[in-house]
Amino acid sequence: MKSYIEEIIRRKDLLFYLVKSGLKAEHRNSYLGYFWWLLDPLLNVMVYYFLVVVILDRGGENYAVFLVIGLVAWRWISSSINSSAKSILRYSSIINQVYLPKSVFPLTFTFSQLFNFLFGLVVVAIFLMVFGITPGWQVVYLPLIILVTAVFLLTVGLILGYVTVFVRDIDNILTHVIRIFFYASPIIWEGGRLGPEYDWITKYNPIAVIVESYRNVLMYNSNPHFIGLGIIFGLSIVIGAFTIYYYSKNEHKIIKAL
């Protein structure tokens, strides 16, 4: 496993190249180009704000800020999971020609979406200024939450990237699973609205813990969910390390499956 990790580190230039080329290709043929990194989360907020506030007549004070934080965080999570799951299949032509640590490809897509998330934070900052919300000193925990989110998504991406090679149906099932998590997490609704009998939906939901932690430090001037984030980080590290070990011992199976 040590030699495998060293091989990944030696391939860091390739990792950076794949991230850079993926970002360039994302909006290569569009008129607005990289401006979509800012426009996309803004349009998402407008759609859901119209649905919830105008059509359903719901949403409380500063709901637009509540919404933009949830949607920007969700965009990183959902896009990373979707793209990482298909990452090894996408680069199958390269894998069949040159030896590379296969775990590089799920890592590539997670880091690419992290870059998009950072642009989404610019949109969040604009909304905070427009609505006159000033984050408190708790904003210093923001890098910690980003780190936990990244490690969590890296682990999920590594697992799905490997499994999808052998079970192609995962890609189709994943669409519905992600949709369930969207509605089971407080992305467009507040967690307390479900009632005490359904507290477990947000309490044991890692996405809910992460999203609410972002809102706590950016909007509510309170501490993030340290215990929940600690559990997510610890489990992600352990499972991620095991997954890397599994890759190092079973990568030859990927080439046969492709």
N, C-alpha and C positions, 0 to 999 in steps of 0.2 A: 504493500500500500504506500509506503514511503517513497519508493521509486516512481510510483504512478503519480503521486502528488508533485514530485519534482519534475516529471515530464509535463504536467499541466503548467507549472510555473515557467518551464522553458518555452512553452508555446504561448506565452502571454502576448507576444507580438501578433500572433494569429488571432487571439481573442480580441485584442484591440481593433484589428483590421476588420473582423467580422461585425463587431459592434458598429464601427464607423460606416462600413458599407451598408449595413442594414438600415441605419438611420438615414443615409443618403437616398436609398432606394424607396423608403417609405412614402415619400411625397415627390418622387422624381418627376413625374409627368403631370403634376398639378400646377395650376397657375399661381396659387398662393404659397406653394412650397412649405418652408418651415413654419410659416405663420399658422398653419393648421395645428401645430403643437399647442398654440394658445387658443385658437378658435374652436377646436373640437370640444374641450371641456366647457367652454363658455356656451356653446350651442346645447350641450347636454343639460346644463343647468337651466337654460331657457325653456327647453321642452318639458322637463319635470316640474319646473316652477309653474308653468302654465297649466299642467295637468292637475297638480295638487292644490295650488292656491286659487287659480281662476275657475277651473272646472269643478273640483271637489270642495272648494271653499274650506280648505284646511291649511295647516301650517301656522306656527306662531310667530312671535317677534324674531326678527333676524333669520327667518327661515331660509332666505337665499344664501346666507353664509353657511348655515347648517348644511344645506344641500350641496354647495360647491365643495366643501371639505370632504363630504362623504363620497361624492362622485369622482373627485380627483383621486382619492385613495383607492376607490373601487376600480377605476380605470387601470391603474397600475397592476392591481391584483389580478383582475380578469384577463387582461391582455398578456401578462406574463405567463399565466397558467396555460392559456390557449396556445400561445406561440411556442412555449417550451415543450409542450406535449408533442408537437409536430416537428421539433427542431432536428432530430436525428434523421427522420424520414426526408426532410427538406434537403439535407446535405448528403443524401445517400450516394450521389455520383462522386463526391469528393472522398467519402469514406471508403468506397470500393477501390480507389486508385492509390491513396496515400494513407500511411498509418498515422492516426491522430488519436489522442485520448477522446473517446466519444462523449465524455461528460462536458467537454468544452462547448458543445453546441447548445445544450440547455442553459449553461451559464451565459452564453452570448445573448440570448433573447431576454433573460432576466435583467442583465445590465442595460440593454437597449431600452427597455421599458422604464428602468429607473431614471434614465436621462429624460424621457418624456414626462415622468412624474415631477421632476424638478422644474420643468417648464409649467406644469400644472400648478405648482406652488406660487408661481408668479400671478396666475389668475386668482388664487386664494388671497394673496396679499392685496390685490386690487379690490376685491370684495370687502376685505377687512377695513380698508381705508374708506371706501365709499359709505359703509354702514357705521363708521366711527368706532370700530372695535379695536382696541389696542391689546395685544397679547401681553400677559404678565411675565414675571421672571421664569415661569414654568416653561416658556418657549425654549429654554436651554435643553430641555429633554427631547426636543424634536429630532436631533440626529440619532438619539438612542432608539426612538420609535422607528425611524427609517432603517436603522441597522437591523432591528428585530424583523421588520417586514421583509427586508432583502434576504436575510438568512432563511426565513420561513419559505419565501417564494423560490429560492435556490433549491431547497430540499424538495419541495413539491415538484418543481420542474425536472429535477434529476430523476425522480421516481417515475413521473408520467412520461418523460422522454424515452426511458428504457422500456417501460411496459407497452407503450403504443407501438413500438417496433414489432412486437409479437402479437398484440391484440389490437388490430386496427379499428375495431368497433369503439374503443375507448374515445376516439376523437368525436364520434357522434354522440356518445353518452355524455361526454364532458359538457357539451352545450347545455343540456338540461340540468346537469348537476350545478353548473355555475349559475344558472337562472334561479335555482332553488336557494342557493346561498345569497343571491342578491336580495330576494324577498325575505329571507330569514335573518338578514342583517340590517341594522338601522342605517341604511344608506339614504332612503328618502322618508323614513318615518323614525320617530323617537322611540328608543328602547323601552321606556316605561309604559308605553301605551298598550302593551300586550296583556298586562295584568300579572299579578304575582304567580299564578299557576303556570305561566309560560316563561318565567324568568330564565329557565334553563336554556332557552333558545339563544339568548345573548350571552349568558354566563359561560357556557361551554363552547361557544362559537368563536374560533380564533379570529375570524374576519371582523366580527362585531367588536371584540376586544381591541383590535388594532385601530379600527375606524373611530371608535369612541375615544381612544387615547389621543388621536390627532385632534379631535374636537376639544378635548379637555385642555390641551396646552395652547391651542391657537384661538379658541373662542371663549372658553369658560374660565380661564385663568385658574385651573386646578391641576393637580398632579395626574399623570397617566395611570392606567391600571398596572401598577408595578408587578403585582403577583401574577396576573394573567400574562403580561409580557414576558416575565421571567420564565414561566412554564413553557410558553411558546418558543422562546429562545433556546431553553435547555433541551427540549424535545427535538427541536429542529437540528441542533448541533449533533446530538446523539444519532438521530435517524440519518442525518446527512452524512456523517462519518461512516456509518454502516453502508449507506448507499454507494459512497465513493469506493469503499472496500469491495463491494459487490461488483461494481463496474470493473475494477482492476482484475478480478478473477473471471469475469464472464463476458468481457467485451467481444471475444471471438464469436460468441453466439449471435451478436448483432449483425456481423458481416454475413453469416450464413442466412439469417432471416431476411436480410435486404436482397 
